[in-house]
Amino acid sequence: MSGSSSAKAFEFSPEGIASVLKLHKLAVPPFQREYAWNVDQVQQLFRDLASAKSSNHDYFLGTIVTIPATEEGSLEIVDGQQRLTSTALFLVAMRNYLVGRPSAEMMIESIENEFLTTIDRRAGARVPRLKLNVDDNDFFLHLTARDAAKNPPTPTRESHHRLAAALKEAQAAVKRLVAPFSEVEQVTHLNDWLEFLEHKATVILLKAPDSAQAFRMFETLNDRGLKTSQVDLVKSYLFGQASKRVAEAQAKWSSMRGMLEEVDDNDRGINFLRHLLIASREFIRADDVYSTVQKLVRGEASSVAFLSDLDLHSRLYVATFRADAEQWSGYPADAVNALQVLNKFDIKPLRPLILAVTKAFAPQEAARALSFLVSFSVRLLIASTTRSGSIEESIAGSALAVWDGTITSTKGLKASMAKIVPDDRVFKDAFATATSSKPDFARYYLRSLEKAFDSDPEPWTVVNDDPASITLEHVIPKAPELADWSAFDAETHSRYVRRIGNLCLLQRGTNSDARSDKFADKVEAYRASPLHWTKSLAVPANWSPAEIDARQAEMANWAVKAWPI
């Protein structure tokens, strides 16, 4: 089947997804993305297939986009790796289940010799029909080997864990499918499944003549509604623009993706792209990353240069998430301390600015700027303004000014952000009534207030209290007997229980013993504490909303000193 003006450019053919594996030698290009499906996505595929088969309906799995591989007769997969790999793992799970069962040997040989492997006459060896990328292939081969259960491979990458989890889910799915049948019927039932995957679970196999045209087709298909992330669209667009330099482009993309694996964030790919574009180009919304890349990048040289930029700055971006990164070896301790606090809060609008400061400022100046951003972060959190769009755009403007050298010092950074930083009065008023539903944040606030009271020159730094020994105490408990707390009714308790003024730090054993005690029964534990803000709880005769208000108002005075601007 072919088009008109580009009749020789593309070939389309409808095929069962198992037939694609059976009829072709397939390879994921060396620098293509790794296996990325999680268990939920694998389960969804198997559920959809099972639903279609039980209803005796055909099931369409979309388009598989390929190009000719260097090896004659082989195809490289541009789009479709996740579906093909998951299907192959389903076939492996079928084969594994049938091993050792009566009358199953012929079917085992069919799965093994027709769908999973083929003979390479020149090499004189049996080779896999599906070859994954350089990072996944060896693990995949060992995982899908017939004797893998005796000597399972050890995962060394995130994608390896996903492959192992997908096979485990496939094996569970096979067991569910055959559970209603006798042992003899199970072989027949799995054979029916194999025929369904071979003939009725269909895809459109698209063969493009080269990488550039394949990536353009991939982009067009997704523009027409196929579900693909912006990251994949950006990748396909950049590879298409790279044209004859696509191998170079793939290498740079793979390097970037490998580096970003160190960031514990499910959306790390799109977040990195957006944060780098905000810091270095212009403020954009999350939905505009792809269109912005299209606007900025045109042609081979531009694509490769942009990918080089991504590769280079992915290392810097990852360093901003890791206080132990080599990046910080020449920086003052203040910089590392500030980074730990900033990562605790992980305020996304600040990420482009943190990246820009790390790139543009010398170590001493970066330490001052990051310390300022800690105070700024706490003030934003307490004043509940981190979701304001105007604030995000203002932060983005400062990030770009730092990146391009318009702002060269912390003094200049403070001046550019003056309108969005809560001043002492606003911060103190907000802190006086603030609540904290996140125990880790509350512990940090209380420890910083403690250090401020002790005149620590850096009260805002993270204290590595061991949660096993120092824990968070709610003076009036989260689930009290209200009869023991006469100053509180249900509504008042709800408003005050998470107020910072109702919180303190205690040794874990003491906290566990006193968790639901009356206030008078807790006083001795408070009095014995070496911490000022805990010890001071022993002064009131009872505990009431008025006492919480008074204690928190005093804390607010110290908060201005703990997080100065």
ZAMARGU-4260 file (C-alpha; in steps of 0.2 Angstrom, whole numbers, plus 5000, padded with zeros to 4 digits):
<rodrens>
0) 5000/5000/5000 | 5008/5017/4995 | 5004/5035/4994 | 5005/5046/4978 | 5018/5060/4978
5) 5029/5049/4990 | 5024/5032/4983 | 5041/5025/4986 | 5043/5033/5003 | 5031/5023/5015
10) 5024/5005/5016 | 5009/5001/5026 | 5003/4984/5031 | 4990/4978/5044 | 4998/4964/5054
15) 4994/4955/5071 | 5006/4961/5084 | 5013/4944/5086 | 5015/4942/5067 | 5026/4958/5067
20) 5038/4948/5079 | 5036/4932/5069 | 5039/4939/5052 | 5053/4952/5055 | 5069/4954/5064
25) 5067/4970/5075 | 5079/4981/5084 | 5078/4996/5095 | 5091/5008/5089 | 5106/5009/5100
30) 5102/5026/5107 | 5083/5025/5107 | 5074/5026/5124 | 5074/5012/5136 | 5059/5001/5141
35) 5048/5013/5150 | 5031/5005/5154 | 5026/5003/5172 | 5016/4989/5179 | 4999/4999/5177
40) 5002/5001/5158 | 5007/4983/5156 | 4991/4977/5166 | 4980/4989/5155 | 4987/4981/5139
45) 4983/4963/5145 | 4966/4969/5152 | 4962/4977/5135 | 4968/4961/5125 | 4958/4950/5137
50) 4942/4960/5135 | 4943/4960/5116 | 4947/4941/5115 | 4932/4937/5127 | 4921/4947/5116
55) 4928/4939/5100 | 4932/4956/5094 | 4948/4962/5084 | 4959/4974/5094 | 4969/4988/5086
60) 4985/4993/5095 | 4989/5008/5084 | 5004/5010/5072 | 5022/5003/5073 | 5034/5015/5064
65) 5050/5007/5058 | 5065/5011/5046 | 5077/4999/5037 | 5091/4993/5049 | 5109/4991/5043
70) 5107/4973/5043 | 5098/4967/5028 | 5080/4962/5031 | 5079/4969/5048 | 5069/4984/5054
75) 5073/4997/5067 | 5059/5003/5079 | 5055/5021/5079 | 5039/5020/5088 | 5031/5004/5096
80) 5045/4997/5107 | 5034/4997/5123 | 5020/4987/5114 | 5031/4975/5105 | 5042/4972/5121
85) 5027/4969/5132 | 5019/4957/5119 | 5036/4947/5118 | 5036/4946/5137 | 5018/4939/5136
90) 5024/4926/5124 | 5039/4922/5135 | 5027/4920/5150 | 5016/4908/5139 | 5031/4898/5135
95) 5037/4897/5153 | 5020/4891/5159 | 5020/4877/5146 | 5037/4870/5150 | 5035/4853/5157
100) 5017/4851/5154 | 5010/4836/5144 | 5007/4839/5125 | 5014/4857/5126 | 5031/4854/5118
105) 5026/4858/5100 | 5018/4874/5106 | 5034/4878/5116 | 5044/4876/5100 | 5033/4887/5090
110) 5034/4901/5102 | 5052/4899/5104 | 5057/4896/5086 | 5044/4907/5077 | 5040/4922/5088
115) 5055/4924/5100 | 5070/4918/5090 | 5076/4914/5072 | 5091/4907/5063 | 5105/4918/5057
120) 5112/4906/5044 | 5127/4917/5041 | 5131/4918/5059 | 5127/4900/5061 | 5117/4904/5077
125) 5100/4906/5084 | 5096/4925/5087 | 5082/4935/5095 | 5069/4942/5084 | 5068/4958/5095
130) 5083/4967/5101 | 5082/4981/5113 | 5094/4996/5115 | 5112/4995/5122 | 5106/4998/5140
135) 5092/4985/5140 | 5097/4971/5128 | 5108/4960/5138 | 5096/4960/5153 | 5082/4957/5141
140) 5090/4942/5133 | 5094/4934/5150 | 5077/4938/5157 | 5068/4929/5142 | 5080/4914/5141
145) 5072/4897/5144 | 5082/4894/5159 | 5081/4911/5167 | 5072/4905/5182 | 5087/4895/5187
150) 5099/4910/5185 | 5089/4926/5185 | 5098/4942/5179 | 5102/4956/5192 | 5094/4973/5187
155) 5106/4987/5186 | 5095/5001/5179 | 5078/5007/5182 | 5072/5000/5165 | 5078/4983/5170
160) 5067/4983/5185 | 5052/4988/5174 | 5056/4974/5162 | 5057/4961/5176 | 5041/4968/5183
165) 5032/4967/5166 | 5037/4949/5164 | 5031/4945/5182 | 5014/4953/5178 | 5013/4943/5161
170) 5016/4927/5171 | 5002/4932/5183 | 4991/4936/5168 | 4994/4919/5160 | 4990/4910/5176
175) 4974/4920/5177 | 4969/4915/5159 | 4971/4897/5161 | 4965/4895/5179 | 4947/4890/5174
180) 4953/4876/5163 | 4960/4858/5165 | 4978/4855/5162 | 4974/4847/5145 | 4963/4862/5140
185) 4976/4875/5146 | 4987/4871/5131 | 4972/4873/5119 | 4967/4889/5127 | 4985/4897/5126
190) 4985/4891/5108 | 4969/4901/5105 | 4978/4916/5113 | 4993/4914/5102 | 4982/4914/5087
195) 4973/4930/5093 | 4989/4939/5095 | 4995/4933/5078 | 4979/4938/5068 | 4967/4948/5078
200) 4977/4960/5090 | 4982/4971/5075 | 4994/4985/5072 | 4998/4995/5056 | 5016/4992/5052
205) 5023/5007/5044 | 5040/5006/5035 | 5048/5023/5032 | 5063/5024/5021 | 5074/5034/5033
210) 5075/5041/5051 | 5070/5059/5046 | 5054/5053/5037 | 5050/5041/5051 | 5051/5054/5064
215) 5040/5066/5054 | 5027/5052/5052 | 5028/5048/5070 | 5025/5067/5074 | 5010/5068/5062
220) 5002/5052/5069 | 5003/5059/5087 | 4996/5076/5081 | 4981/5066/5075 | 4977/5060/5092
225) 4989/5045/5097 | 4993/5046/5116 | 5011/5051/5117 | 5020/5062/5130 | 5027/5078/5125
230) 5044/5071/5129 | 5042/5058/5115 | 5036/5072/5103 | 5050/5083/5107 | 5062/5068/5104
235) 5054/5063/5088 | 5054/5081/5082 | 5073/5084/5086 | 5078/5067/5078 | 5068/5072/5062
240) 5076/5089/5061 | 5093/5081/5064 | 5091/5072/5047 | 5108/5064/5042 | 5115/5068/5060
245) 5101/5057/5068 | 5114/5045/5076 | 5123/5060/5084 | 5106/5066/5090 | 5101/5050/5097
250) 5117/5048/5107 | 5115/5065/5115 | 5097/5062/5119 | 5101/5045/5127 | 5115/5053/5137
255) 5103/5066/5144 | 5090/5053/5148 | 5103/5042/5157 | 5108/5057/5167 | 5090/5062/5172
260) 5087/5044/5179 | 5096/5050/5195 | 5082/5062/5198 | 5068/5054/5208 | 5053/5062/5199
265) 5041/5053/5187 | 5040/5069/5177 | 5058/5072/5176 | 5060/5073/5157 | 5046/5086/5154
270) 5051/5095/5170 | 5069/5097/5165 | 5065/5102/5147 | 5053/5116/5154 | 5064/5122/5168
275) 5079/5123/5156 | 5069/5133/5143 | 5062/5144/5156 | 5080/5148/5163 | 5088/5150/5146
280) 5075/5156/5134 | 5058/5161/5140 | 5044/5158/5152 | 5032/5144/5146 | 5018/5133/5153
285) 5020/5115/5154 | 5008/5112/5139 | 5019/5123/5128 | 5036/5113/5129 | 5034/5104/5112
290) 5028/5120/5103 | 5042/5130/5110 | 5055/5118/5104 | 5047/5118/5087 | 5048/5137/5087
295) 5066/5137/5093 | 5074/5123/5083 | 5075/5122/5064 | 5087/5110/5054 | 5102/5099/5057
300) 5114/5111/5065 | 5101/5119/5076 | 5094/5102/5082 | 5111/5095/5087 | 5116/5111/5095
305) 5100/5111/5106 | 5103/5092/5110 | 5121/5096/5115 | 5113/5110/5127 | 5101/5097/5134
310) 5115/5085/5137 | 5127/5097/5145 | 5114/5105/5156 | 5106/5089/5162 | 5121/5086/5172
315) 5120/5103/5180 | 5101/5100/5183 | 5104/5083/5192 | 5117/5091/5203 | 5104/5103/5210
320) 5095/5088/5216 | 5110/5080/5224 | 5120/5089/5238 | 5133/5075/5236 | 5136/5079/5218
325) 5154/5083/5212 | 5147/5100/5207 | 5147/5106/5225 | 5165/5101/5229 | 5172/5118/5228
330) 5157/5127/5236 | 5155/5134/5254 | 5145/5123/5266 | 5132/5136/5265 | 5128/5131/5247
335) 5126/5113/5251 | 5116/5116/5267 | 5104/5128/5257 | 5102/5115/5243 | 5097/5102/5256
340) 5083/5113/5262 | 5077/5118/5245 | 5076/5100/5239 | 5066/5096/5255 | 5053/5109/5249
345) 5055/5105/5231 | 5045/5121/5225 | 5044/5118/5206 | 5044/5136/5201 | 5061/5139/5209
350) 5069/5125/5199 | 5074/5136/5184 | 5081/5149/5196 | 5091/5137/5206 | 5098/5130/5190
355) 5102/5147/5183 | 5111/5152/5200 | 5121/5136/5199 | 5127/5139/5181 | 5130/5158/5182
360) 5136/5162/5200 | 5153/5159/5207 | 5153/5147/5222 | 5153/5161/5236 | 5139/5171/5227
365) 5129/5155/5223 | 5130/5151/5242 | 5123/5168/5246 | 5109/5167/5233 | 5104/5149/5238
370) 5103/5154/5256 | 5092/5169/5251 | 5081/5157/5242 | 5079/5146/5257 | 5071/5161/5267
375) 5061/5165/5251 | 5054/5147/5250 | 5049/5147/5268 | 5041/5164/5267 | 5031/5158/5252
380) 5026/5142/5259 | 5020/5150/5275 | 5011/5164/5266 | 5003/5151/5255 | 5008/5159/5238
385) 5018/5146/5229 | 5004/5143/5217 | 5002/5160/5211 | 5005/5161/5192 | 5011/5179/5193
390) 5024/5174/5206 | 5030/5160/5195 | 5032/5171/5180 | 5042/5184/5191 | 5054/5170/5197
395) 5056/5164/5179 | 5061/5182/5174 | 5074/5182/5187 | 5080/5165/5182 | 5083/5171/5164
400) 5091/5187/5170 | 5103/5177/5180 | 5106/5165/5166 | 5110/5179/5153 | 5121/5189/5165
405) 5109/5203/5168 | 5109/5199/5186 | 5126/5195/5193 | 5124/5195/5212 | 5113/5191/5226
410) 5110/5209/5229 | 5103/5211/5211 | 5093/5195/5213 | 5085/5201/5229 | 5081/5218/5220
415) 5073/5208/5205 | 5062/5198/5217 | 5058/5212/5230 | 5039/5213/5224 | 5036/5194/5227
420) 5045/5191/5243 | 5034/5192/5259 | 5042/5206/5270 | 5044/5204/5288 | 5027/5210/5293
425) 5018/5199/5281 | 5028/5184/5285 | 5026/5186/5304 | 5008/5189/5303 | 5006/5173/5292
430) 5017/5163/5303 | 5007/5167/5318 | 4992/5157/5312 | 5001/5145/5300 | 4998/5126/5300
435) 5009/5112/5294 | 5001/5095/5288 | 5018/5088/5283 | 5028/5081/5298 | 5045/5083/5289
440) 5041/5102/5286 | 5035/5104/5304 | 5051/5096/5311 | 5061/5108/5300 | 5052/5123/5306
445) 5053/5119/5324 | 5072/5115/5323 | 5076/5131/5314 | 5066/5141/5327 | 5076/5132/5341
450) 5092/5137/5332 | 5087/5155/5330 | 5083/5156/5349 | 5101/5149/5352 | 5108/5163/5341
455) 5114/5150/5328 | 5121/5161/5313 | 5113/5149/5301 | 5096/5144/5309 | 5088/5139/5292
460) 5100/5124/5289 | 5093/5106/5289 | 5096/5097/5306 | 5098/5078/5303 | 5088/5073/5318
465) 5085/5054/5318 | 5066/5052/5317 | 5069/5036/5326 | 5074/5046/5342 | 5067/5064/5339
470) 5049/5065/5333 | 5035/5077/5331 | 5022/5079/5346 | 5005/5087/5344 | 5001/5094/5361
475) 4983/5092/5359 | 4983/5075/5350 | 4976/5072/5333 | 4963/5060/5341 | 4960/5066/5359
480) 4947/5062/5371 | 4939/5079/5370 | 4932/5077/5388 | 4950/5078/5394 | 4953/5094/5384
485) 4939/5106/5390 | 4945/5121/5380 | 4942/5112/5364 | 4926/5106/5355 | 4927/5096/5338
490) 4927/5112/5327 | 4941/5121/5338 | 4951/5105/5338 | 4950/5104/5319 | 4957/5122/5317
495) 4971/5121/5330 | 4978/5103/5330 | 4990/5106/5315 | 4994/5124/5320 | 5013/5126/5323
500) 5010/5133/5340 | 5002/5116/5345 | 5018/5106/5339 | 5034/5102/5348 | 5049/5090/5347
505) 5051/5076/5359 | 5061/5060/5361 | 5051/5046/5352 | 5049/5035/5368 | 5043/5050/5378
510) 5031/5055/5364 | 5024/5037/5362 | 5021/5036/5381 | 5012/5053/5381 | 5003/5053/5365
515) 4986/5054/5371 | 4989/5060/5389 | 4980/5074/5397 | 4990/5091/5396 | 4994/5090/5415
520) 5001/5073/5412 | 5013/5078/5399 | 5020/5093/5407 | 5035/5084/5416 | 5040/5077/5399
525) 5040/5094/5392 | 5050/5101/5407 | 5064/5088/5405 | 5067/5092/5386 | 5083/5102/5382
530) 5074/5111/5368 | 5068/5129/5372 | 5051/5128/5363 | 5047/5111/5370 | 5052/5116/5388
535) 5042/5132/5387 | 5026/5121/5386 | 5028/5117/5405 | 5024/5135/5409 | 5005/5136/5405
540) 4993/5129/5418 | 4982/5122/5404 | 4981/5121/5385 | 4969/5131/5375 | 4967/5140/5359
545) 4973/5156/5368 | 4989/5147/5373 | 4992/5141/5356 | 4989/5158/5349 | 5001/5166/5361
550) 5015/5153/5359 | 5014/5154/5340 | 5014/5173/5340 | 5031/5172/5350 | 5037/5159/5337
555) 5033/5171/5323 | 5044/5184/5331 | 5059/5172/5330 | 5053/5166/5313 | 5059/5182/5305
560) 5076/5179/5312 | 5076/5161/5307 | 5073/5165/5289 | 5080/5183/5286 | 5079/5192/5269
</rodrens>
